[in-house]
């Protein structure tokens, strides 16, 4: 793997517009969350999907829905100032709840090798501080804008606890090539361990990702997050930022296939339920939502699902009957063999 050592009213309007457009696009062109892909349970070829330059108020949510349809995971490298302007803490936690990971992509997308030492520190540390304030943790990885880095950049990042993540496939969809040209570039380089770079600020990332997941399905390829970007003690650090009245957060850690049964495990936390007891639900065979059980005193869960088509992604939710009445989505996941 290529790894080296008061805007609230505006945000609400953007969210409303985003949800309307998401519905229009998905019902008129793209597939809905029908879960028609099959599980990548026995594959041994790994691909790392990565997205730079977001978040975008329209394209990022659409990409997340497309990833859920296929039950695959990705790593996102948002630009700091865009993250501050466009997303709240709950938005960023939603991405993490689904099983995706985060990295640092600088504050304003400058060429880092041309920055003074103070400006370089500002470009790298400011987005890490923002992410920490929103999620409880600082990123363990970063991607330099344009891949522009040298010893000074890598050393500064290392002092901030981050390793650089490169890429091996870059169709440069921001140049607006034909989809066939982009896919030819991707197909020639698609191999075990490859890191695909796309940009969630561009519309073309949507049809390209859709074509990638159809041409290289999760039944044949395992789509994973960048290991160097994993969050240490995730449950502890993310839970530490939540206050009473906040919506629940969580994460699905494992989905194992054991014969014809799925075993799912993870954690879910709500400060309004300090002793656990959060209800975990999943989508059944016919699409209806069924209850699996509740979290324990440690805010963890582990359940077996026997009445489920094990060759489709399993989608899970945390039910919240508190004041917010928000059912937190924990993503759709393909099974691996236990």
Long-range contacts (C-beta under 8 A, 24 or more apart in sequence): 1-48, 1-193, 1-195, 1-226, 1-227, 2-165, 2-166, 2-167, 2-168, 2-195, 3-141, 3-163, 3-164, 3-165, 3-166, 3-226, 3-228, 4-149, 4-154, 4-163, 4-164, 4-165, 4-166, 5-154, 5-158, 5-163, 5-164, 7-85, 11-86, 11-87, 11-88, 14-57, 14-86, 15-57, 17-57, 17-58, 18-57, 18-58, 18-61, 19-61, 21-58, 22-58, 22-61, 22-62, 22-65, 25-62, 26-62, 26-65, 30-62, 30-66, 30-206, 30-210, 31-66, 31-69, 31-210, 32-69, 33-65, 33-68, 33-69, 33-315, 33-332, 34-69, 35-69, 35-71, 35-283, 35-312, 35-313, 35-315, 35-332, 36-69, 36-312, 37-69, 37-70, 37-71, 37-213, 37-217, 37-218, 37-219, 37-312, 37-313, 38-217, 38-218, 38-219, 38-311, 38-312, 39-71, 39-218, 39-219, 39-257, 39-310, 39-311, 39-312, 39-313, 39-334, 39-335, 40-71, 40-72, 40-217, 40-218, 40-219, 40-220, 40-221, 40-222, 40-223, 40-334, 40-336, 41-257, 41-310, 41-334, 41-335, 41-336, 41-337, 42-337, 43-218, 43-219, 43-220, 43-221, 43-222, 44-192, 44-222, 45-191, 45-192, 45-220, 45-221, 45-222, 46-192, 46-193, 46-221, 46-222, 46-223, 46-224, 47-190, 47-192, 47-193, 47-194, 47-195, 47-196, 47-216, 47-221, 47-222, 47-223, 47-224, 48-74, 48-75, 48-193, 48-194, 48-195, 48-196, 48-223, 48-224, 48-225, 48-226, 49-73, 49-74, 49-75, 49-196, 49-198, 49-209, 49-223, 50-74, 50-75, 50-76, 50-77, 50-143, 50-165, 50-167, 50-195, 50-196, 50-197, 50-198, 50-226, 51-75, 51-76, 51-77, 51-198, 51-199, 51-200, 51-205, 52-77, 52-105, 52-143, 52-197, 52-198, 52-199, 52-200, 53-77, 53-78, 53-79, 53-82, 53-105, 53-109, 53-199, 53-200, 53-201, 54-78, 54-79, 54-82, 54-83, 54-199, 54-200, 54-201, 55-82, 55-83, 55-86, 55-87, 55-91, 55-200, 56-86, 56-200, 56-201, 57-86, 59-200, 59-201, 59-202, 59-203, 59-205, 59-206, 60-200, 62-206, 63-200, 63-205, 63-206, 63-209, 64-95, 64-98, 64-100, 66-206, 66-209, 66-210, 66-213, 67-98, 67-100, 67-209, 68-98, 68-313, 68-315, 68-331, 68-332, 69-313, 69-332, 70-213, 70-217, 70-218, 70-223, 70-313, 71-218, 71-312, 71-313, 71-314, 71-332, 71-333, 71-334, 72-213, 72-218, 72-223, 72-334, 73-98, 73-99, 73-100, 73-101, 73-223, 73-224, 73-225, 74-100, 74-101, 74-223, 74-225, 75-100, 75-101, 75-102, 75-103, 75-141, 75-165, 75-225, 75-226, 75-229, 76-100, 76-101, 76-102, 76-103, 76-200, 77-102, 77-103, 77-104, 77-105, 77-142, 77-143, 77-165, 78-102, 78-105, 78-127, 79-105, 79-106, 79-107, 79-108, 79-109, 79-127, 80-104, 80-105, 80-106, 80-107, 80-108, 80-126, 80-127, 80-130, 81-107, 81-108, 83-127, 83-130, 83-131, 83-134, 84-130, 87-134, 88-134, 89-133, 89-134, 89-135, 89-241, 90-246, 90-247, 92-131, 92-134, 92-135, 93-134, 93-135, 93-238, 93-249, 94-328, 94-329, 96-135, 96-231, 96-234, 96-238, 96-249, 96-251, 97-249, 97-250, 97-251, 97-328, 97-329, 97-330, 97-331, 98-329, 98-330, 98-331, 99-225, 99-251, 99-252, 99-330, 99-331, 99-333, 100-225, 100-331, 101-225, 101-226, 101-229, 101-230, 101-231, 102-131, 102-135, 102-139, 102-229, 103-139, 103-140, 103-141, 103-142, 103-143, 103-162, 103-165, 103-226, 103-229, 104-128, 104-131, 104-139, 104-141, 104-142, 104-143, 104-157, 104-162, 105-142, 105-143, 105-145, 106-142, 106-144, 106-145, 109-145, 110-145, 111-145, 111-146, 111-148, 112-144, 112-145, 112-148, 112-149, 112-153, 113-148, 113-149, 113-150, 113-152, 113-153, 114-148, 117-152, 117-156, 120-152, 120-153, 120-156, 121-156, 124-156, 124-157, 124-160, 124-162, 125-160, 128-160, 128-162, 133-241, 134-241, 135-237, 135-238, 135-241, 136-237, 136-238, 136-239, 136-240, 136-241, 137-231, 137-232, 137-234, 137-237, 137-238, 139-229, 140-228, 140-229, 140-230, 140-231, 140-232, 141-165, 141-226, 141-228, 141-229, 143-167, 163-228, 165-195, 165-226, 165-228, 165-229, 166-195, 167-195, 167-196, 167-197, 168-193, 168-194, 168-195, 168-196, 169-194, 169-195, 169-196, 169-197, 170-197, 171-198, 171-208, 173-198, 173-199, 173-202, 173-204, 173-205, 173-208, 174-199, 174-201, 174-202, 174-204, 176-204, 177-204, 179-204, 179-207, 179-208, 179-211, 182-208, 183-208, 183-211, 183-212, 183-215, 186-212, 187-215, 190-216, 195-226, 218-334, 222-336, 235-267, 235-269, 235-299, 235-300, 238-269, 239-269, 239-271, 239-299, 242-269, 242-270, 242-271, 243-271, 244-271, 244-272, 245-271, 245-272, 245-322, 245-323, 245-324, 246-270, 246-271, 246-324, 247-320, 247-324, 247-326, 247-328, 248-273, 248-278, 248-318, 248-320, 248-326, 248-328, 249-328, 250-278, 250-318, 250-328, 250-330, 251-330, 252-316, 252-330, 252-331, 252-333, 254-336, 254-338, 255-314, 255-333, 255-334, 255-335, 255-336, 256-335, 256-336, 256-337, 256-338, 257-310, 257-335, 257-336, 257-337, 257-338, 258-304, 258-337, 258-338, 260-306, 260-310, 261-304, 261-305, 261-306, 261-310, 262-304, 262-305, 262-308, 262-310, 262-314, 262-335, 263-302, 263-303, 263-304, 263-305, 263-338, 264-292, 264-301, 264-302, 264-303, 264-305, 264-314, 264-316, 264-333, 265-300, 265-301, 265-302, 265-303, 266-300, 266-301, 266-316, 266-330, 267-295, 267-298, 267-299, 267-300, 267-301, 268-295, 268-299, 268-301, 268-318, 268-328, 268-330, 269-299, 270-318, 270-320, 270-322, 272-322, 278-318, 278-319, 278-320, 279-318, 279-319, 280-316, 280-317, 280-318, 280-319, 280-330, 281-316, 281-317, 281-318, 281-319, 281-327, 282-308, 282-314, 282-315, 282-316, 282-317, 283-314, 283-315, 284-308, 285-309, 289-317, 291-319, 292-316, 310-335
